[in-house]
């Protein structure tokens, strides 16, 4: 089955790219743009920056010590997208592999001398994931041979001892290779890597061992901490190991860590990682909007983890978090043209960034850039969008479940359905049966959709208006199931309430007191101000129902607010508020957070003082 995650057991079984096809729409358009534009963009920049030439032996070597991994992520994206450029790039990579399976353009000749920062096993992990993608989409070829030889080298070198890598990813890669090949040593190697972490297995560093989750064993951790991408990749691998070894204690540990992290260390957008200095989670409720790092890669890792936990447990909370992160982080990470990206994703930008056309050396938020010194995010976006159909739906013993409402066609066990929707702009979701069959169909009702309705319209009355159908019933958040059997032409109609809503932060989030945000459907909104528009620094919004209007195929909102002018004095502290020198009532335009930054450098804020 063509799927990036294919566990041998769990409450739900994923439906892969061979069972789900995206049609034009919010995500289908992005997936097509990814295949046609973004992948080619990544190839062009990797050639320009020397990362692909590194595999050809061009010297001096260019790029960071982990730049090989970006080429491997690019190969994975190509594999899922069935991209014609894959064979040539795979052959280039294959030429750099050494006789015993070792491959690394940075450390060849001085192998395994820096487990803390060297990223050798991390690079193998992404190579193996690319090989798994190719095996499942195409079968054995040059790329899969390279990946298997690398995995065999890892097992020979690391099966004994206590060594591991400062950046997890090898764990979930080895488990997935085990799943596709049935070779037990890959699973055992992954299990040992998981159990070694926190003994400790790595040297201490200025950030502390928590930076790479080596401070305490996985089973003893209470919450995700340290470098956000590392923590979420590790947790994903731990879930994979737990499922394949039947270790319920290990699975439960990750579930509890996820729960506390979502409750205390996650931003409204689903972003994770509050600190810039070490790209890490902060402490509980340390969620500043302006200094939120929220790396795009961390959001993708969060989606990967939530998807695994969903498959393992069937708990709707994981699908809800995945959706929030997909629409407000994954979609934000790439511009509408598919050729520039965000690395960090703050929820407030005070000063417009300075435009640039070349490499962004800072990787800070506020500027969509065509490339970065560390360009993990463009490649992660590319491979995620290429494999996105695999996240849409699952099956169980009694039917299928549709977790993400995207225009698509889904086929399983003789049943075929077409999903039609204008989501996330519109709340109507239609599931029409193309080929009949047995089993029930489940549709996810998001946690925010407290007034949703559902109707089954039999083929005998396919044109019956929803409001006239006697089958209409209210449904609560969670999964709404409709029983089969099904005939071609049968339809399910789900109506989700899409009225904008004000959202207020937990009082323990100090940085957000006195503010509120606006959401509509799965989307978080923000105020954005480009160069010729009023600045957003001295802003007070009124908590009144936002007004909707359509713009460029999207839904934008308007709220009433006051904008101040003047600084109110030379000292910002006083027995009573200094107040504003003057203020003016304005209609404040709010745009979906994922669309901000497409009009050029801008200030922006999600949380509005009220």
C-alpha positions in Angstrom: 0.0 0.0 0.0 1.3 3.4 -1.0 1.4 5.0 2.5 4.2 6.7 4.5 2.9 5.1 7.8 1.6 1.6 7.6 1.3 0.0 11.1 0.7 -3.7 11.5 -2.0 -3.0 14.1 -4.2 -0.3 15.6 -7.8 0.8 15.8 -7.7 2.3 12.3 -5.8 1.3 9.1 -4.6 4.1 6.8 -5.8 4.4 3.2 -2.9 5.3 1.0 -2.2 7.1 -2.2 -3.6 4.2 -4.1 -6.9 4.5 -2.4 -7.4 8.3 -2.1 -7.1 10.8 -4.9 -7.3 14.5 -4.3 -9.4 16.6 -6.6 -9.1 20.4 -7.2 -9.7 22.4 -4.1 -7.8 23.9 -1.2 -5.5 21.0 -0.8 -5.7 19.4 -4.2 -4.5 22.7 -5.8 -1.6 22.8 -3.3 -0.6 19.2 -4.0 -0.6 19.9 -7.8 1.4 23.1 -7.3 3.9 21.1 -5.2 4.4 18.6 -7.9 4.6 21.1 -10.7 6.5 23.9 -9.0 7.8 23.4 -5.5 9.7 20.1 -6.2 11.4 21.7 -9.3 12.2 24.8 -7.2 14.0 22.6 -4.6 16.0 20.8 -7.3 17.1 24.1 -8.8 18.2 25.6 -5.5 20.0 22.4 -4.4 21.9 22.4 -7.6 22.7 26.2 -7.2 23.8 25.8 -3.6 25.9 22.8 -4.3 24.0 20.2 -2.2 23.3 17.9 -5.1 26.8 18.4 -6.5 28.2 17.2 -3.2 27.1 13.7 -4.2 29.1 14.1 -7.4 32.2 14.7 -5.5 32.4 18.4 -6.3 34.8 20.1 -3.8 34.9 22.1 -1.7 31.8 20.6 -0.2 29.0 23.1 0.4 26.1 23.3 2.8 25.6 22.4 6.5 26.7 19.0 7.9 23.1 17.7 7.4 22.5 19.0 3.9 22.4 15.4 2.5 19.2 14.9 4.3 17.5 17.6 2.3 18.3 15.7 -0.9 16.8 12.6 0.6 13.6 14.5 1.6 13.5 15.7 -1.9 13.7 12.2 -3.2 10.9 11.1 -0.9 8.7 13.9 -2.3 9.6 12.8 -5.8 8.7 9.2 -4.9 5.2 10.1 -3.5 4.6 12.4 -6.4 5.8 9.9 -9.0 8.1 12.6 -10.3 10.0 11.9 -13.5 13.2 13.5 -12.1 13.7 10.8 -9.4 15.8 8.2 -11.3 18.5 10.6 -12.3 18.8 12.1 -8.8 18.8 8.7 -7.2 21.7 7.6 -9.5 23.6 10.7 -8.5 23.1 9.8 -4.8 24.0 6.2 -5.4 27.4 7.1 -6.8 28.4 8.5 -3.4 27.7 5.3 -1.4 30.7 3.4 -0.2 31.2 -0.3 -0.4 29.9 -1.2 3.1 26.8 0.9 2.7 28.0 4.1 4.4 27.1 7.3 2.6 27.6 10.9 3.8 29.2 13.7 1.8 30.4 15.6 5.0 31.8 12.9 7.2 33.3 10.3 4.8 36.8 9.6 6.0 36.0 10.7 9.6 32.9 8.6 10.4 30.9 8.8 13.6 33.1 11.4 15.4 30.3 13.7 16.5 27.0 12.0 17.5 25.7 15.2 19.1 25.9 17.4 16.0 27.1 15.2 13.1 23.6 14.1 12.0 24.9 11.0 10.2 22.1 8.7 11.5 19.6 11.5 10.9 20.6 11.6 7.3 20.2 7.8 7.0 16.8 8.2 8.4 15.6 10.5 5.6 17.4 8.3 3.0 15.5 5.2 4.3 12.2 7.1 4.3 12.8 8.0 0.7 13.6 4.3 -0.1 10.4 3.2 1.7 8.3 5.7 -0.4 9.9 4.4 -3.6 9.3 0.7 -2.6 5.6 1.4 -1.9 5.0 3.5 -5.0 7.2 1.8 -7.5 9.0 -1.3 -6.2 12.7 -2.1 -6.1 15.2 0.1 -8.0 18.4 2.0 -7.5 17.1 4.2 -4.7 15.7 1.4 -2.7 18.9 -0.5 -3.0 20.9 2.4 -1.6 18.5 2.8 1.3 18.5 -0.9 2.2 22.3 -1.0 2.1 22.5 2.0 4.3 20.1 0.4 6.8 22.1 -2.8 6.8 25.2 -0.8 7.5 23.5 1.0 10.5 22.4 -2.4 11.9 25.9 -3.8 11.7 27.6 -0.8 13.2 25.1 0.2 15.9 23.2 -3.0 17.0 25.6 -3.3 20.0 26.6 -0.5 22.3 24.9 2.7 23.5 25.4 5.2 20.7 22.6 7.1 19.1 22.1 10.4 17.1 21.6 13.9 18.4 18.7 14.3 16.0 16.0 11.5 15.9 14.4 10.3 12.7 16.3 7.0 12.2 13.9 5.3 14.6 10.7 5.8 12.6 12.6 5.2 9.3 13.9 1.8 10.4 10.4 0.7 11.7 8.8 1.6 8.3 11.5 -0.3 6.5 10.8 -3.3 8.7 7.1 -2.9 7.8 7.7 -2.9 4.1 10.4 -5.7 4.1 9.6 -7.8 7.1 13.3 -7.8 8.1 13.3 -8.1 12.0 16.7 -6.5 12.6 15.4 -3.1 11.4 12.7 -3.1 14.1 15.1 -4.3 16.7 17.6 -1.6 15.8 14.9 1.1 16.1 13.8 -0.3 19.5 17.4 -0.1 20.8 17.8 3.4 19.6 14.6 4.4 21.5 15.7 2.6 24.7 19.2 4.1 24.7 18.0 7.7 24.7 18.1 9.3 28.1 20.5 6.9 29.7 22.2 9.3 28.8 23.7 8.3 25.4 25.1 11.7 24.3 27.4 14.3 25.7 26.1 17.3 27.6 25.9 20.6 25.7 25.2 24.3 26.6 21.5 23.8 25.8 21.4 20.8 28.1 20.7 17.2 27.2 16.9 18.0 27.1 17.7 19.7 23.8 17.9 16.3 22.1 15.7 14.4 24.6 18.6 12.6 26.2 18.0 13.9 29.7 15.7 11.2 30.9 14.4 7.9 29.3 11.4 8.1 27.0 9.2 6.2 29.4 9.8 8.6 32.2 9.2 11.9 30.4 6.0 13.8 31.3 5.9 16.3 28.4 7.7 17.1 25.1 10.7 19.3 25.7 13.9 20.5 24.1 14.3 21.1 20.3 10.7 20.8 19.0 11.5 18.9 15.7 13.7 16.4 17.5 11.1 15.8 20.2 8.3 15.2 17.7 10.3 13.0 15.4 11.4 10.9 18.4 7.8 10.6 19.6 6.7 9.5 16.2 9.4 6.8 16.2 8.5 5.7 19.7 4.8 5.2 18.6 6.0 3.1 15.7 8.2 1.0 17.9 5.4 0.6 20.5 2.9 -0.5 17.9 5.2 -3.1 16.3 6.4 -4.5 19.6 3.1 -4.5 21.3 4.5 -2.2 24.1 1.4 -0.6 25.5 3.3 1.1 28.3 5.5 2.9 25.7 2.5 4.0 23.7 0.7 5.3 26.8 3.8 7.3 27.7 3.7 9.2 24.4 -0.1 9.7 24.7 0.3 11.4 28.1 3.2 13.5 26.9 1.2 14.6 23.9 -1.8 15.5 26.0 0.2 17.7 28.4 2.0 19.3 25.5 -1.2 20.2 23.7 -2.7 21.6 26.9 0.3 23.8 27.9 2.9 24.1 25.1 1.0 24.6 21.8 0.1 27.8 20.1 -3.4 28.5 18.7 -2.2 27.7 15.2 -1.0 24.3 16.3 2.6 25.5 16.1 5.1 24.2 18.6 8.4 25.5 19.9 8.4 28.9 21.6 12.1 29.6 21.9 14.4 31.0 19.2 17.7 30.3 20.9 17.4 26.5 20.7 14.3 26.1 18.6 12.7 24.4 21.6 9.5 24.1 23.6 9.3 26.6 26.4 7.9 25.9 29.9 4.2 25.3 30.5 2.2 28.3 29.2 5.3 30.0 27.8 3.6 30.9 24.5 4.6 34.5 23.5 3.1 35.5 20.1 5.9 37.7 19.0 8.8 35.4 20.0 7.1 32.2 19.0 9.5 30.2 16.8 7.0 27.5 15.6 9.3 26.0 13.0 7.5 24.8 9.9 9.2 21.4 10.3 8.0 21.1 13.9 4.4 21.5 12.6 4.9 18.8 10.0 6.4 16.5 12.7 3.3 17.3 14.9 1.0 16.2 12.0 3.0 13.0 11.6 2.8 12.2 15.3 -0.9 13.0 15.5 -1.6 10.8 12.5 0.2 7.9 14.2 -1.7 8.3 17.4 -5.0 8.5 15.5 -4.3 5.2 13.8 -3.3 3.6 17.1 -6.2 4.8 19.2 -9.0 6.1 16.9 -9.3 9.2 19.2 -10.7 12.1 17.3 -8.5 14.6 19.3 -5.6 13.7 17.2 -7.4 14.4 13.9 -8.6 17.7 15.3 -5.0 18.8 16.1 -3.7 17.5 12.8 -6.4 19.6 11.0 -5.6 22.7 13.0 -1.9 22.3 12.2 -2.4 21.6 8.5 -4.5 24.6 7.8 -2.6 27.1 10.0 1.0 25.8 9.8 1.5 23.5 6.8 -0.5 25.8 4.5 1.3 28.9 6.0 4.8 27.5 5.4 4.7 27.9 1.6 3.6 30.9 -0.4 0.7 30.9 -2.8 3.2 30.7 -5.7 4.9 27.5 -4.3 8.3 29.1 -4.5 8.9 30.9 -1.1 8.6 29.7 2.4 8.4 30.5 6.1 10.9 28.8 8.4 9.7 30.3 11.7 6.0 31.2 12.2 5.4 33.8 14.9 1.9 35.0 15.8 3.0 38.6 15.8 5.4 40.6 13.7 6.2 44.1 14.8 8.4 45.3 12.0 8.2 44.5 8.3 11.0 42.3 7.1 13.5 43.5 4.5 12.8 41.8 1.2 15.5 39.6 -0.4 15.8 37.4 -3.4 18.6 35.1 -2.4 19.3 32.8 0.5 17.9 33.9 3.9 20.6 33.4 6.4 18.5 34.3 9.4 15.5 31.9 9.1 13.5 34.3 11.3 9.8 34.8 10.9 8.2 37.6 9.0 9.8 36.9 5.6 8.9 34.4 3.0 12.2 33.4 1.4 13.0 31.3 -1.7 15.8 29.5 0.2 17.5 29.2 3.6 21.0 28.1 4.8 19.0 25.4 6.5 16.3 24.5 4.0 14.7 21.6 5.9 11.3 23.3 5.7 10.8 23.5 1.9 11.7 19.8 1.5 9.5 18.8 4.4 6.6 20.7 2.9 7.3 19.1 -0.5 7.2 15.5 0.9 4.2 16.2 3.1 2.1 17.6 0.3 3.1 14.8 -2.0 1.9 12.2 0.5 -1.1 14.2 1.8 -3.8 11.8 0.4 -2.6 9.2 2.9 -3.8 11.4 5.8 -7.4 11.8 4.5 -9.1 8.6 5.4 -8.8 5.3 7.2 -10.6 2.0 7.4 -11.7 -0.3 10.2 -13.5 -3.6 10.3 -16.9 -2.0 9.8 -16.2 0.7 7.2 -14.3 3.9 6.4 -13.6 7.1 8.3 -13.1 10.5 6.6 -10.9 12.6 8.8 -10.1 15.6 6.6 -12.7 17.2 4.4 -11.0 17.6 1.0 -12.4 17.2 -2.5 -11.4 13.7 -3.2 -12.3 10.2 -4.3 -11.9 7.4 -1.9 -12.0 3.6 -2.7 -11.9 0.7 -0.2 -13.1 -2.8 -0.3 -15.4 -2.3 -3.3 -16.9 1.0 -2.0 -16.1 4.2 -3.8 -17.2 7.7 -2.8 -16.6 11.2 -4.0 -16.2 14.0 -1.5 -17.3 17.4 -2.7 -16.8 20.5 -0.6 -15.7 24.1 -0.5 -14.1 23.6 2.9 -12.5 25.5 4.6 -14.4 28.5 3.2 -17.8 26.7 3.2 -19.2 24.2 5.7 -21.1 21.9 3.3 -19.5 18.5 2.8 -21.1 16.0 0.4 -20.1 12.4 0.2 -21.6 10.8 -2.8 -21.4 7.0 -3.4 -19.9 6.1 -6.8 -19.8 2.4 -6.3 -22.0 0.7 -3.8 -20.9 -1.6 -1.0 -21.3 -2.5 2.6 -19.9 -0.9 5.8 -20.6 2.4 7.5 -19.1 5.7 6.6 -17.8 8.0 9.4 -17.2 11.7 9.0 -15.3 13.8 11.5 -17.1 16.6 13.1 -14.5 19.1 14.4 -14.4 20.1 18.0 -15.5 23.7 17.2 -18.6 22.5 15.2 -21.1 22.4 18.0 -24.2 23.0 15.7 -23.5 20.6 12.9 -26.1 18.5 11.1 -26.0 15.4 9.0 -28.4 13.9 6.5 -28.5 10.7 4.4 -30.1 11.3 1.0 -30.9 7.9 -0.7 -30.5 7.5 -4.4 -34.2 7.6 -4.8 -34.3 11.3 -4.0 -30.9 12.7 -4.8 -32.2 16.2 -5.4 -34.0 16.6 -2.1 -32.9 19.9 -0.5 -31.2 19.3 2.9 -33.6 21.5 4.8 -36.6 19.4 3.5 -35.1 16.0 4.2 -36.6 14.2 7.1 -33.2 12.5 7.7 -31.5 15.6 8.9 -30.2 15.2 12.5 -27.9 17.2 14.7 -24.4 15.6 15.3 -22.0 16.3 18.1 -18.2 16.9 17.6 -16.5 13.6 17.1 -17.3 11.0 14.4 -20.8 10.9 12.8 -21.5 7.5 11.4 -24.0 6.5 8.7 -24.7 2.8 8.2 -24.7 1.0 4.9 -25.3 -0.8 2.7 -24.7 1.7 -0.1 -26.0 2.1 -3.6 -24.4 4.2 -6.3 -26.0 7.7 -6.0 -26.6 7.6 -2.2 -25.3 10.7 -0.5 -24.3 12.0 2.9 -24.5 15.7 3.5 -22.7 17.2 6.5 -23.3 20.9 7.4 -20.6 22.5 9.6 -21.3 25.9 11.2 -18.8 28.5 9.8 -19.7 31.6 11.7 -16.6 33.4 12.9 -15.9 33.1 16.6 -13.8 34.9 19.2 -11.2 32.8 21.0 -9.7 33.7 24.4 -6.5 32.4 25.9 -6.0 30.5 29.1 -5.3 33.1 31.9 -2.0 31.3 32.7 -0.5 32.4 29.3 0.9 35.7 30.6 1.9 37.0 27.2 -1.7 36.8 26.0 -3.7 38.4 28.8 -6.1 41.1 27.6 -6.2 39.8 24.1 -8.4 37.6 21.9 -8.2 35.9 18.5 -10.7 35.2 15.7 -11.3 31.8 14.1 -13.6 30.7 11.4 -14.0 27.0 10.8 -10.5 25.4 11.0 -8.8 28.7 10.2 -7.0 31.1 12.5 -7.2 34.8 11.3 -4.8 37.6 11.7 -4.5 41.4 11.1 -1.9 42.2 8.5 -0.5 45.6 7.5 1.7 46.2 4.5 3.8 49.3 3.9 1.0 51.7 2.8 -1.5 50.6 5.6 -1.8 51.7 9.2 0.6 50.0 11.6 -0.8 47.6 14.1 1.2 48.4 17.2 -1.4 50.4 19.2 -4.5 48.5 18.5 -7.7 47.7 20.4 -10.4 45.5 18.9 -14.0 45.3 19.9 -15.4 41.9 20.6 -18.4 42.0 18.3 -19.5 39.5 15.6 -17.0 39.8 12.7 -18.3 40.6 9.2 -17.5 38.2 6.4 -16.7 39.0 2.8 -15.1 37.0 -0.1 -11.8 38.1 -1.6 -9.6 36.3 -4.1 -11.4 33.0 -3.5 -11.0 33.2 0.2 -13.1 34.5 3.1 -11.8 37.5 4.9 -13.3 39.1 8.0 -13.7 42.6 9.4 -13.9 43.7 13.0 -14.3 47.1 14.6 -11.2 48.5 16.3 -9.3 51.6 17.4 -5.8 52.5 16.3 -3.8 54.9 18.4 -1.3 57.5 17.3 1.5 59.0 19.3 3.5 57.4 22.0 1.8 58.9 25.1 4.9 60.3 26.7 8.6 59.5 27.1 8.3 56.9 29.9 5.9 53.9 29.5 5.3 53.3 33.2 3.1 55.4 35.5 0.7 55.1 38.4 -2.1 55.2 35.9 -2.2 54.5 32.2 -0.6 57.1 30.1 -3.2 56.5 27.4 -2.9 57.4 23.8 -2.3 60.8 22.4 -5.2 60.2 20.1 -7.0 57.3 18.5 -9.3 56.6 15.5 -12.0 54.1 15.0 -11.3 51.8 12.1 -12.6 48.7 10.4 -9.8 46.1 10.8 -9.3 43.6 8.0 -8.5 40.1 9.1 -7.0 37.5 6.7 -6.5 33.8 7.2 -3.2 33.3 8.9 -2.0 31.0 6.2 -2.3 33.8 3.6 -0.4 36.5 5.4 2.9 37.6 4.0 1.9 37.1 0.3 1.5 40.8 -0.4 5.1 41.7 0.6 6.7 42.7 3.9 4.1 43.3 6.6 3.4 43.6 10.3 0.9 41.0 11.6 -0.8 39.9 14.7 -3.1 37.0 15.6 -3.9 38.0 19.2 -5.7 41.3 19.3 -5.8 43.5 22.4 -9.4 44.0 23.4 
